[in-house]
Amino acid sequence: MMRRESRAFRTFRVMIVILICLMCIIPFYILLVLSLNAPSRIYYEGNLFIPSFDWGNYVTAWEKSRIGLAMINSGIITVGTLSLTIVLGGMAGYAIARHNTAYNQFVFSLLIGCMMIPGIINTVPLYTLMRKIRAVNTLWGMILVCSALAMPSAVFIYTTFVRALPRELDEAAEVDGCTGFHAFWRIVFPILRPATASFVILNGFGVWNNYAQAVFFLQSREKQNIPQALSVFFQQFGGAKWHLMAATAVIAMIPVVMIFLVFQRQFIEGLTEGAVKG
């Protein structure tokens, strides 16, 4: 009797997993079908699951949407933000984890509290500050904004991982003549690759798809990121050309999917180790 129940439960669990996968895959497949439909075909006519395979939609969408320039801008902002937050957040997390002073604990608690505040709340005072330093409508200004929003998460992740590492690593580095700065970058930081991968995956997509702050701080067409370019392009056609809008969305998804496929193993390792160490 128990074997039958166990087999039925496994079958039910597999069916639930398949259903969830289909719910996630079908919308993307329909988007792909729409991007390959002929311009003369209305999106709800014919078979929704069989496209016309009009590959020229991607060429037209690339030229009219200027998504290429937006991808470059998003890439610069994402790489700059991740680089800055990994460097500063890693060092801050190491200092907080290794020096358990009242001041460090206060700073850590303050950063954790900042994680609970939506970034959109700070937009108005932040915009005033950005205007004073002439950072509005600049990529470096957007990097600073995104770095400030991602810094609490970086410090939290690195602090959690460093606390789980034995202090003997630091002591051995000091015996070899390394300072705290060199001990972190030469000994500790290479061990924190799962933490770095987790931070890149969890925050990189948010920076890449940032719209809430970008709509305020990136105002010219030449500085727009991908979400802004998609928004302007969709408003331009107003739902009249589904094939071009779908093709543009597919093009915008390609870099994100490729990055996830490259880092998926490190991402899973980072989440697993973070769950155990946290």
C-alpha positions in Angstrom: 0.0 0.0 0.0 2.8 2.4 0.9 4.6 1.6 -2.3 1.5 2.4 -4.3 1.1 5.7 -2.5 4.8 6.6 -2.9 4.6 5.8 -6.7 1.4 7.9 -7.0 3.0 10.8 -5.1 6.1 10.7 -7.4 3.9 10.7 -10.5 1.9 13.6 -9.1 5.1 15.5 -8.3 6.5 14.9 -11.8 3.3 16.2 -13.3 3.4 19.3 -11.2 7.0 20.0 -12.3 6.1 19.5 -15.9 3.1 21.8 -15.6 5.2 24.5 -14.0 7.9 24.2 -16.7 5.2 24.5 -19.4 3.8 27.6 -17.7 7.2 29.2 -17.9 8.2 28.0 -21.4 5.0 28.6 -23.3 5.0 32.4 -23.0 8.6 32.6 -24.3 7.7 30.2 -27.2 4.7 32.3 -28.2 7.0 35.4 -28.1 9.4 33.6 -30.4 6.5 32.6 -32.8 5.3 36.2 -32.9 8.8 37.4 -33.7 8.9 35.1 -36.7 5.5 35.8 -38.1 5.1 37.6 -41.4 4.2 41.3 -41.2 0.9 40.7 -43.0 -0.2 38.1 -40.5 -2.3 39.1 -37.6 -0.9 37.6 -34.4 -4.1 35.7 -33.4 -4.8 34.3 -36.9 -3.8 30.8 -37.9 -1.9 28.4 -35.6 -0.3 30.3 -32.7 2.4 27.7 -32.3 3.6 27.6 -35.9 5.4 30.8 -37.2 5.9 32.0 -40.7 9.7 32.0 -40.2 10.2 35.5 -41.5 13.8 36.1 -40.3 13.8 39.6 -41.7 11.8 40.8 -38.7 15.0 40.7 -36.6 16.9 42.9 -39.1 14.1 45.4 -39.3 13.7 45.4 -35.5 17.4 45.9 -35.0 17.5 48.9 -37.3 14.4 50.7 -36.2 14.6 50.1 -32.4 18.3 51.0 -32.1 18.5 48.2 -29.6 22.2 47.7 -30.4 23.1 51.1 -28.8 20.9 50.4 -25.9 22.6 47.0 -25.3 26.0 48.7 -25.3 24.7 51.3 -22.8 23.2 48.5 -20.6 26.4 46.5 -20.8 28.6 49.5 -19.8 26.3 50.2 -16.8 26.1 46.6 -15.7 29.8 45.9 -16.0 30.7 49.2 -14.2 28.2 48.7 -11.5 29.2 45.0 -10.8 32.9 45.9 -10.8 32.5 48.8 -8.4 30.2 46.9 -6.0 32.3 43.8 -6.0 35.5 45.7 -5.2 34.0 47.9 -2.5 31.4 45.5 -1.2 34.0 42.7 -1.0 36.4 44.8 1.0 33.7 46.1 3.3 32.3 42.6 3.9 35.8 41.3 4.7 36.4 44.2 7.2 33.0 43.7 8.9 33.4 39.9 9.1 37.0 40.0 10.5 36.7 43.0 12.8 33.6 42.6 15.0 33.5 46.1 16.4 30.5 48.1 17.5 31.0 50.5 14.6 31.2 47.7 12.0 28.1 46.1 13.4 26.3 49.4 13.3 27.3 49.9 9.6 26.3 46.4 8.8 22.9 46.8 10.4 22.4 50.1 8.6 23.1 48.5 5.3 20.8 45.7 6.0 18.1 48.2 6.8 18.7 49.9 3.5 17.9 46.7 1.7 14.3 47.0 3.0 13.8 50.4 1.5 12.6 50.5 -2.1 15.1 52.4 -4.3 12.3 54.4 -6.0 11.7 56.3 -2.7 15.1 58.0 -2.9 14.6 59.1 -6.5 13.7 62.8 -5.8 16.6 63.6 -3.4 18.9 61.5 -5.5 18.0 63.4 -8.6 18.8 66.7 -6.9 22.2 65.4 -5.8 22.9 64.0 -9.3 22.1 67.4 -10.9 24.5 69.2 -8.5 27.4 66.9 -9.6 26.3 67.0 -13.2 25.7 63.2 -13.4 22.3 63.3 -14.9 22.1 61.8 -18.4 25.6 60.2 -18.1 26.5 56.5 -17.9 28.9 57.0 -15.1 26.2 58.7 -13.1 23.9 55.7 -13.7 26.7 53.4 -12.5 26.9 55.3 -9.3 23.2 55.1 -8.7 23.0 51.4 -9.4 26.1 50.8 -7.3 24.5 52.6 -4.3 21.4 50.5 -4.6 23.3 47.2 -5.0 26.0 47.9 -2.3 24.0 46.6 0.7 23.4 43.3 -1.1 27.1 43.0 -1.9 28.2 43.7 1.7 25.6 41.2 3.1 26.6 38.4 0.7 30.4 38.9 1.2 30.1 39.3 5.0 28.1 36.0 5.2 30.6 34.1 3.2 33.7 35.5 4.9 32.4 34.7 8.3 32.2 31.1 7.3 35.9 31.0 6.4 38.5 30.0 9.0 40.6 32.8 10.4 43.7 30.6 10.0 43.8 31.8 6.4 44.4 35.3 7.5 46.9 34.3 10.1 48.8 32.2 7.6 48.9 35.2 5.2 50.1 37.5 8.0 52.9 35.0 8.8 54.0 35.2 5.1 54.2 39.0 5.4 50.8 40.0 3.8 48.9 42.9 5.0 45.1 42.7 5.5 44.6 44.3 2.0 46.9 41.8 0.3 45.5 38.9 2.4 42.0 39.6 1.2 42.8 39.9 -2.5 45.4 37.1 -2.8 44.0 34.6 -0.3 40.4 35.2 0.6 38.8 36.8 -2.5 39.7 33.9 -4.9 37.8 31.6 -2.5 34.7 33.8 -2.7 34.0 32.9 -6.3 30.6 31.4 -5.4 29.7 34.5 -3.5 30.7 36.7 -6.5 28.8 34.5 -8.9 25.7 34.7 -6.7 25.9 38.5 -6.5 26.5 38.8 -10.3 23.4 36.7 -11.1 21.1 38.2 -8.4 22.0 41.8 -9.0 23.3 41.8 -12.6 19.9 41.1 -14.1 18.3 43.9 -12.0 20.9 46.4 -13.2 20.6 45.2 -16.8 16.8 45.6 -16.7 16.7 48.7 -14.6 14.0 51.1 -15.7 12.8 52.8 -12.5 16.0 54.9 -12.1 17.0 54.9 -15.8 13.8 56.8 -16.8 14.9 59.6 -14.5 18.7 59.7 -15.0 19.0 58.7 -18.7 16.9 61.1 -20.7 18.5 61.3 -24.1 18.1 58.7 -26.8 21.8 58.0 -27.0 22.0 57.1 -23.3 19.0 54.9 -23.0 19.3 51.4 -21.8 17.4 48.3 -23.0 14.1 48.8 -21.0 13.9 52.4 -22.1 14.6 51.5 -25.8 11.9 48.8 -25.6 9.4 51.2 -24.0 10.0 53.9 -26.6 9.8 51.4 -29.5 6.6 49.8 -28.2 5.0 53.3 -27.7 6.0 54.2 -31.3 4.1 51.3 -32.8 1.4 51.1 -30.2 0.6 47.5 -30.7 0.3 47.8 -34.5 3.4 45.7 -35.4 3.6 42.7 -33.1 6.2 40.9 -35.1 8.7 43.8 -34.7 8.0 44.3 -31.0 8.4 40.6 -30.4 11.6 40.4 -32.4 13.1 43.3 -30.4 12.2 41.6 -27.1 13.9 38.4 -28.3 17.0 40.3 -29.2 17.1 42.0 -25.8 16.8 38.6 -24.1 19.7 36.9 -25.9 22.6 38.5 -23.8 20.9 37.7 -20.5 20.2 34.1 -21.4 23.8 33.6 -22.6 25.2 35.0 -19.4 22.9 32.8 -17.3 23.9 29.7 -19.2 27.6 30.6 -18.6 27.3 31.2 -14.9 24.5 28.8 -14.0 26.8 26.2 -12.4 28.5 28.9 -10.2 25.1 30.4 -9.5 23.7 27.1 -8.1 26.9 26.5 -6.1 26.7 30.0 -4.7 23.1 29.6 -3.7 23.8 26.2 -2.1 26.8 27.4 -0.1 25.0 30.5 0.9 22.1 28.6 2.2 24.4 26.3 4.3 26.7 29.1 5.5 23.9 31.6 6.1 
